[in-house]
Amino acid sequence: MILEGLVTTLNADGTAHLAPMGPRVGPDFARFVLRPFPTSTTYRNLLARPEGVLHVTDDALLIAKAALGAVDPLPPLRRADRVAGFVLADACRHYEFVVRSVDDSGERVEIEAEVVHTGRHRDFWGFNRARHAVIEAAILATRLHLIPHAEVASEFRKLRTIVTKTGGPAECEAMNFLESRLAAAGVSR
């Protein structure tokens, strides 16, 4: 199963890098597979320092902003317990990991990670269609170079309807943010 989350790694200068990531996870969550693009900062950081933190969060706005590289400033962080890295203070759960193998033979790199420490911060708020719609919209917004703009605009209209009907202020703010970024990229709704 692919679980949408956020990964923190360390930049060369020791600061935190935050990126959305959809690792393949198993039911025991002892290991997972990250699939970053070889041009990504996350990939470069994991090659230089093969450890990081995967976060499970229900903050759709943070995921949307991270998907488009617009998280500034970073949300509150604390030092990880077992790896050199940072934990998002408001995540639901976190999984500190070390890299066990890297396969860069394909278009997407496959990084097998082993969980060395877990933490639980707060309850997951629950399932909400608007939050899921924002996640789908954020993924679409990162695929403008792969998907025809008319198709993206059509999907955004459907997702906006879901957010309007079932979302709260945070989900509406996230959708507004994503729509403004699409408009700036020349995608008309």
C-alpha positions in Angstrom: 0.0 0.0 0.0 1.2 3.6 -0.7 0.8 5.9 2.3 1.0 9.6 1.6 3.2 11.3 4.2 6.0 13.8 4.8 9.7 13.0 5.0 12.3 15.1 6.7 16.0 14.6 5.8 19.1 16.7 6.6 20.5 19.2 4.1 24.3 19.5 3.8 24.2 22.4 6.2 22.3 20.5 8.9 19.0 22.1 8.3 15.8 20.2 7.8 14.4 19.4 4.4 10.7 18.6 4.2 9.1 16.8 1.2 5.9 14.8 0.6 6.5 11.2 -0.1 4.3 8.2 -0.8 6.3 5.2 0.4 5.1 1.6 -0.1 4.4 0.2 3.4 3.5 -3.2 4.8 1.1 -3.9 7.6 3.8 -4.2 10.2 5.5 -0.9 9.2 8.9 -2.3 10.1 10.3 -1.5 6.6 9.1 0.7 3.7 10.2 1.7 0.3 10.7 5.3 -0.7 10.6 6.2 -4.4 12.1 9.7 -4.9 13.0 11.1 -8.2 16.8 11.0 -8.8 16.9 14.8 -9.2 15.2 15.4 -5.8 16.8 17.0 -2.7 15.4 14.1 -0.6 17.3 11.6 -2.7 20.6 13.6 -2.6 20.2 14.0 1.2 19.6 10.3 1.7 22.7 9.4 -0.3 24.8 11.8 1.8 23.2 10.8 5.1 21.2 7.6 4.9 18.6 8.3 7.5 15.5 10.4 8.0 12.0 10.6 9.4 8.6 9.6 7.8 5.6 11.4 9.2 1.9 10.5 9.1 -0.2 13.6 9.3 -3.7 14.8 8.7 -2.5 18.3 7.8 -3.6 18.6 4.2 -2.4 22.2 3.8 1.1 21.3 4.9 1.2 18.4 2.5 -0.1 20.7 -0.3 2.5 23.3 0.4 5.3 20.8 0.7 4.3 19.2 -2.6 4.9 22.6 -4.3 8.0 23.5 -2.3 6.2 26.4 -0.5 6.7 25.6 3.2 8.4 28.7 4.5 9.0 28.8 7.4 9.0 25.2 8.3 6.5 24.1 11.0 7.8 23.5 14.5 10.3 20.7 14.7 12.2 18.8 17.3 15.3 16.6 17.1 14.7 12.9 16.3 15.5 10.3 19.0 17.5 7.7 17.1 18.6 9.3 13.8 20.2 12.6 12.8 17.2 14.4 11.8 14.0 16.3 12.7 10.5 15.3 13.7 7.4 17.4 12.9 6.0 18.4 16.3 2.4 18.3 15.1 2.5 15.0 13.2 0.2 12.2 14.2 3.0 9.6 14.2 6.6 9.5 13.0 8.9 6.7 11.9 12.6 7.3 12.2 14.4 5.2 9.6 17.8 4.2 8.2 18.4 3.3 4.6 19.2 -0.3 4.0 19.5 -0.4 0.2 19.3 1.9 -2.8 18.4 0.8 -6.3 18.9 3.6 -8.8 18.6 1.5 -12.0 15.1 2.8 -12.9 13.4 6.1 -13.6 12.5 6.3 -10.0 15.0 5.4 -7.3 13.9 2.7 -4.8 15.2 3.1 -1.3 14.5 0.4 1.2 14.3 1.8 4.7 14.2 0.1 8.1 12.3 1.7 10.9 14.5 2.1 14.0 12.1 4.2 16.2 8.5 5.2 16.2 6.6 8.0 18.0 3.0 8.8 18.5 2.1 12.5 19.1 -1.7 12.7 18.7 -4.7 10.9 17.3 -5.3 11.0 13.6 -8.3 13.3 13.2 -10.2 10.8 11.0 -11.2 10.3 7.4 -12.5 13.3 5.5 -13.2 13.5 1.8 -12.0 17.1 1.5 -8.5 16.2 2.9 -8.2 13.4 0.5 -9.3 15.7 -2.3 -6.6 18.2 -1.4 -4.0 15.4 -1.4 -5.1 14.4 -4.9 -5.1 18.0 -6.1 -1.5 18.4 -4.7 -0.3 15.4 -6.5 -1.9 16.6 -9.7 -0.2 20.0 -9.2 3.2 18.3 -9.2 2.4 16.5 -12.5 1.8 19.5 -14.8 4.7 18.4 -17.0 3.1 14.9 -17.4 -0.6 15.5 -17.6 -2.4 17.8 -20.2 -3.5 21.0 -18.5 -7.1 20.6 -19.6 -7.2 17.3 -17.8 -5.7 18.8 -14.6 -8.3 21.6 -14.7 -11.1 19.2 -15.1 -10.0 17.1 -12.2 -9.5 20.2 -10.1 -13.1 21.3 -10.7 -14.3 17.9 -9.3 -12.0 18.0 -6.4 -13.0 21.6 -5.6 -16.6 20.4 -5.3 -15.7 17.8 -2.8 -13.7 20.4 -0.7 -16.5 22.9 -0.8 -19.1 20.3 0.3 -17.1 18.5 3.0 -14.1 20.6 4.0 -13.4 23.1 6.8 -11.4 26.3 6.7 -8.0 24.5 6.5 -9.0 22.3 3.5 -10.5 25.4 1.7 -7.3 27.3 2.3 -5.3 24.4 1.0 -7.4 24.2 -2.2 -7.2 28.0 -2.7 -3.4 27.7 -2.4 -3.2 24.9 -5.0 -5.6 26.7 -7.4 -3.5 29.9 -7.1 -0.4 27.9 -8.0 -2.1 26.4 -11.0 -3.3 29.8 -12.2 0.3 31.1 -11.9 1.4 28.1 -14.0 -1.1 29.0 -16.7 -3.7 26.3 -16.0 -7.2 27.8 -16.3 -10.1 26.3 -14.4 
